[in-house]
Amino acid sequence: MTDGTNYNPPKVWKWNRESGGKFASINRPIAGATHDKDLPIGEHPMQLYSLGTPNGVKVTVLLEELLALGHKGAEYDAWIINIQEGVQFSSGFVDVNPNSKIPALMDRSGDTPIRVFESGAIMVHLAEKFGEFLPADSAQRAECMSWLFWNIGSAPFLGGGFGHFYAYAPEKLEYPIDRYAMEVKRQLDVLDRNLAERQYLCGDDYTIADMANQAWYGSMVAGKLYEAAEFLEVDSYKNVVRWNNELQKREAVKRGQRVNRVWGEPEKQLAERHSAADFD
């Protein structure tokens, strides 16, 4: 480990197992399973394997919103995947998601189970399956998909970029923190300018684009990510704050944010979800 001021990359990079950081024990430069273990399977059509991080919350909020509309086919079992313990590298999880990232979904509603991995793909799959939260009009659909994929492309700079170097890296380095702080503020400004003229990201209707972005950027302006609210002056993004406050009033959002969450206030945790009664 260097102080970051005079590092010269070697001609050939080698994996340094002692690189440090909060997630050093589970980060590695190869894919595939490290051990054999099957995933549990519940009784509901949808089997979700996840964790209550922003990417996981995107999907649980959508499932709870679908159930709130009366779609019984959206009933789901949510099994926790403890990434700190490397459960995402089990043979069962790798079979569902070869990328070993949460969330992963097995849709068992038909004769042949369908695996869906990556949060955006899961959201589109569910929205199309139930005909909700994704506009049918081609222009509106394109706008919704644009903001959804904006999230997929942008959030890694917030999480793996800013979040890592600001909160989790073994040492604080000015250049990466400054670089990613600038980018996160730019992204918040993109959202803020769009929401200045719209109630929701795509216009008058609440969509999967709102759910996906609220999980990351709503949490940021609410001061729930990386203890960085003051550092990034998130209160200055008034339209994003207004939008997030409105979404936080939705009961399905409140429920979805609890699923697979095992940290924070006890009343906001729900390690696994197998029925609506689990919220009581």
C-alpha positions in Angstrom: 0.0 0.0 0.0 1.4 3.4 -1.0 0.4 6.9 0.2 -1.1 7.5 -3.3 1.4 10.3 -4.2 4.0 8.4 -6.2 2.4 5.2 -7.3 3.7 3.8 -10.6 1.6 0.9 -12.0 3.6 -2.2 -12.6 3.9 -3.5 -16.2 1.6 -6.4 -15.3 -1.0 -6.0 -12.5 -1.1 -8.8 -9.9 -3.9 -9.4 -7.4 -2.9 -8.1 -4.0 -4.9 -9.9 -1.4 -3.8 -7.4 1.3 -5.2 -4.4 -0.5 -7.4 -3.5 2.4 -10.8 -1.8 2.6 -14.1 -2.9 4.0 -14.8 -5.4 1.2 -11.3 -6.6 0.6 -12.2 -10.2 1.7 -14.8 -10.6 -1.0 -13.4 -8.7 -3.9 -11.4 -10.8 -6.4 -10.5 -10.6 -10.1 -12.1 -13.9 -11.1 -15.7 -15.1 -11.4 -17.4 -18.3 -10.6 -18.4 -20.2 -7.5 -16.1 -20.7 -4.5 -18.3 -23.4 -2.8 -21.3 -25.6 -3.3 -24.5 -24.5 -1.7 -28.1 -24.6 -3.0 -30.4 -21.6 -2.7 -33.6 -21.9 -0.7 -36.9 -21.9 -2.6 -40.1 -20.7 -1.0 -43.7 -21.2 -2.1 -44.3 -18.0 -4.0 -44.0 -17.3 -7.8 -41.1 -14.9 -7.3 -37.9 -15.9 -5.5 -35.7 -13.0 -4.7 -32.1 -13.4 -3.5 -30.9 -10.0 -2.3 -29.8 -7.6 0.4 -31.3 -4.3 1.5 -28.8 -2.1 -0.3 -30.1 0.5 -2.9 -29.9 -2.0 -5.7 -31.9 -4.5 -3.7 -34.4 -1.9 -2.6 -35.2 -1.1 -6.2 -36.8 -4.5 -6.7 -38.5 -5.0 -3.3 -40.2 -1.6 -3.7 -41.4 -2.6 -7.1 -42.7 -5.9 -5.8 -44.5 -4.2 -2.9 -46.0 -1.7 -5.3 -47.3 -4.5 -7.6 -48.8 -6.3 -4.6 -50.4 -3.0 -3.5 -52.2 -2.9 -6.8 -53.6 -6.4 -6.3 -51.2 -8.4 -8.5 -51.1 -11.7 -6.5 -48.7 -13.1 -9.0 -46.1 -10.7 -7.6 -46.0 -12.5 -4.3 -42.5 -13.2 -3.4 -40.0 -14.8 -1.0 -37.0 -12.6 -0.3 -34.0 -14.5 0.9 -31.0 -12.6 2.3 -27.7 -12.9 0.6 -25.0 -11.8 3.1 -22.3 -10.5 0.8 -19.8 -10.0 3.7 -19.9 -13.8 4.1 -19.5 -14.5 0.4 -22.9 -16.1 -0.1 -23.0 -14.5 -3.6 -20.2 -16.9 -4.6 -22.1 -20.1 -3.8 -22.9 -22.4 -6.6 -26.6 -21.8 -6.2 -26.3 -18.0 -6.5 -23.9 -18.1 -9.4 -26.4 -20.3 -11.3 -28.9 -17.5 -10.9 -26.5 -14.6 -11.4 -23.1 -15.5 -13.0 -22.0 -11.9 -12.0 -22.3 -12.7 -8.3 -24.1 -9.4 -7.5 -27.4 -8.8 -5.8 -30.2 -8.7 -6.6 -31.1 -11.9 -8.5 -34.6 -13.2 -9.2 -36.0 -16.6 -10.2 -39.4 -16.2 -11.8 -41.1 -19.6 -11.1 -44.6 -18.5 -12.2 -44.5 -20.6 -15.4 -43.6 -24.2 -16.4 -39.9 -23.2 -16.9 -38.2 -21.0 -14.2 -36.7 -17.8 -15.6 -33.6 -16.3 -14.1 -33.2 -12.5 -14.2 -30.2 -10.7 -12.9 -29.1 -7.1 -12.6 -31.6 -4.7 -11.0 -32.7 -2.9 -14.1 -33.4 -6.1 -16.0 -35.4 -7.4 -13.1 -37.5 -4.2 -13.0 -38.2 -4.2 -16.7 -39.1 -7.9 -16.5 -41.6 -7.4 -13.7 -43.1 -4.1 -15.1 -43.7 -5.8 -18.5 -45.0 -9.0 -16.9 -47.7 -7.1 -14.9 -48.2 -4.2 -17.2 -47.5 -1.6 -14.5 -45.1 1.3 -13.9 -43.8 1.3 -17.5 -45.7 3.4 -20.0 -47.2 1.8 -23.1 -46.9 5.0 -25.2 -43.7 4.7 -27.2 -42.4 8.2 -26.4 -43.2 8.0 -22.7 -41.7 4.5 -22.6 -38.5 5.7 -24.1 -38.3 8.5 -21.5 -38.9 6.1 -18.7 -36.3 3.6 -20.0 -33.8 6.5 -20.5 -34.0 7.5 -16.9 -33.9 3.9 -15.7 -30.7 3.2 -17.7 -29.4 6.6 -16.6 -29.5 5.2 -13.1 -27.8 2.0 -14.1 -25.0 3.9 -15.7 -24.7 6.6 -13.1 -25.1 4.9 -9.7 -21.8 3.1 -9.9 -20.0 6.4 -9.7 -22.0 7.2 -6.6 -21.6 3.8 -4.9 -18.4 2.1 -6.1 -16.8 5.4 -6.8 -17.7 8.1 -4.3 -19.0 5.7 -1.6 -15.9 3.5 -1.7 -13.3 6.2 -1.6 -15.2 8.4 0.9 -16.4 5.8 3.3 -14.7 2.4 2.8 -11.2 2.8 1.4 -8.4 2.0 3.8 -7.1 5.5 3.4 -8.5 8.9 2.4 -7.1 10.1 -0.8 -8.0 13.6 -2.1 -7.9 12.9 -5.8 -10.5 10.1 -6.0 -12.8 11.7 -3.4 -12.7 15.0 -5.2 -13.2 13.4 -8.6 -16.2 11.3 -7.5 -17.7 14.0 -5.3 -17.8 16.3 -8.3 -19.5 13.6 -10.4 -22.1 12.9 -7.8 -23.0 16.5 -7.5 -23.3 16.7 -11.2 -25.7 13.8 -11.2 -27.8 15.3 -8.5 -27.9 18.5 -10.5 -29.1 16.5 -13.6 -32.0 15.1 -11.5 -32.7 18.4 -9.9 -33.1 20.3 -13.2 -35.3 17.6 -14.6 -37.5 17.5 -11.5 -37.9 21.3 -11.5 -40.5 20.9 -14.2 -42.0 17.5 -13.4 -43.6 15.8 -10.4 -41.8 12.5 -11.3 -38.8 11.8 -13.4 -40.7 11.0 -16.5 -43.6 13.4 -16.1 -47.0 13.0 -14.3 -46.7 9.2 -13.7 -44.8 7.3 -11.1 -42.6 4.6 -12.8 -39.8 2.2 -12.3 -37.4 5.0 -13.2 -38.5 6.8 -10.0 -38.1 3.6 -7.9 -34.6 2.9 -9.2 -33.4 6.4 -8.7 -35.0 7.0 -5.4 -33.2 4.0 -4.0 -29.9 5.7 -4.6 -30.3 9.4 -5.0 -33.3 9.7 -2.7 -31.3 8.0 0.0 -28.5 10.3 -0.6 -30.5 13.5 -0.2 -32.2 12.0 2.9 -28.7 11.6 4.5 -28.8 7.8 4.5 -25.7 7.1 2.4 -22.1 7.3 3.5 -22.8 10.0 6.1 -22.0 12.5 3.3 -25.0 14.7 3.3 -23.2 17.7 4.7 -20.1 17.1 2.6 -22.1 17.1 -0.6 -24.6 19.8 0.5 -27.5 17.6 -0.6 -30.1 20.0 0.9 -29.3 22.4 -2.0 -31.0 20.0 -4.5 -34.5 21.2 -3.5 -36.4 19.4 -6.3 -34.7 16.1 -5.6 -35.5 16.5 -1.9 -39.2 17.3 -2.7 -39.5 14.3 -5.0 -37.9 12.0 -2.4 -40.1 13.2 0.4 -43.2 12.5 -1.7 -42.1 9.0 -2.5 -41.2 8.3 1.1 -44.9 8.7 1.9 -45.8 5.6 -0.1 -46.5 2.6 2.0 -45.1 0.2 -0.6 -41.8 2.2 -0.5 -41.7 2.0 3.3 -42.2 -1.8 3.1 -39.8 -2.4 0.3 -37.0 -0.5 2.1 -37.3 -2.8 5.1 -36.9 -6.1 3.1 -33.5 -7.9 3.5 -32.3 -5.0 5.7 -30.3 -6.1 8.8 -28.8 -2.9 10.0 -30.0 0.4 11.4 -33.1 0.9 13.4 -34.7 -2.4 14.5 -38.2 -1.4 13.4 -36.9 -0.8 9.8 -35.3 -4.2 9.5 -36.8 -7.3 7.9 -34.2 -9.9 7.2 -36.4 -12.1 5.1 -39.9 -11.6 3.6 -42.2 -14.5 2.9 -45.7 -12.9 3.4 -47.3 -9.5 4.1 -47.7 -10.6 7.7 -43.9 -10.4 8.1 -44.2 -6.6 8.3 -46.5 -6.8 11.4 
